[in-house]
Amino acid sequence: MKNRILAALLCVSMTGLMLMGCADTRDDGTIKIGITIQNLSNAYWAGVMGKLEQEMDARGWEYTIVGCDNNAGTQVGQVENFIISGCDLIMVHPADANSVEGICSEAMEADIKVMCWDDPMENTTANWVLDNTEDDLQREGDRSQEPKRGH
């Protein structure tokens, strides 16, 4: 639970930094965000998106969150829909980073900020890539992090 909250807060913080100045682009001052992730049925990502929704609601941001069910073609269509709908920011958790590079380039050409997480991409305003490899190795050797049985 703590990791989901932290991930959502980091995501909102990065989103806020990327959106500085975007509110001036709409007459009513709103910010519109489109988010496509690999799979909403994944419990971790569903939890992160739930926390992210709470944070965006609190800020009055307009948003759409969709899952592509790990289908790159579906995800390309979702990003196209975000472009057509006039999003200020598109956030992508790519099913296949190479497949969405072109459509993300189109979004940037339309002056839409693009953020990707978990995959380094070229056609983005920002990439949020976490490398847990070293952390996982440290935890593997540190048994003090293991849950205590019977408590």
C-alpha positions, 0 to 999 in steps of 0.5 A: 500500500505504501508503495502505491501511495508513493508511486502515485505521489511521485507520478502526480509530482512529475505530472505537475512539473510537466504541466507548469504553464499548461493551465494558461492554454485553456480558457477555463484553466483546466488541465486535461490528461490522458493515461494509458497503461499496459493492464488495469487488471494488474492489482499493483497498477490498478492500485496506483491508478486509484491513488492517482485518480484521488490526487488528480480529483483533488486538483480538479484535473480532467483525466481519462485512464485506460488499459490496453490489455498489453496490446500495442495496437490498442494503445496506439489508438488510445494515444490517437484518441487523446491527441484528438480530444485535446489532452495537455499531457499524455502518460504512457506505460507502453505495452511495446515502447517501439510501437508507440514512439511514432504516435508519441512523436505526433503528440509532441508535434501537436504541442502535447507533453508526453510522459513515459514510465518503465521504458526509456523512449525518445519521443517524450517530454519525460521518462520515469524509469525505475531500476529496482535491480540493485535494490532487489539484490540488496533486499535478497541478501538482507533477511531483516526485511522478510515478514515475520511469521506468526505476527 
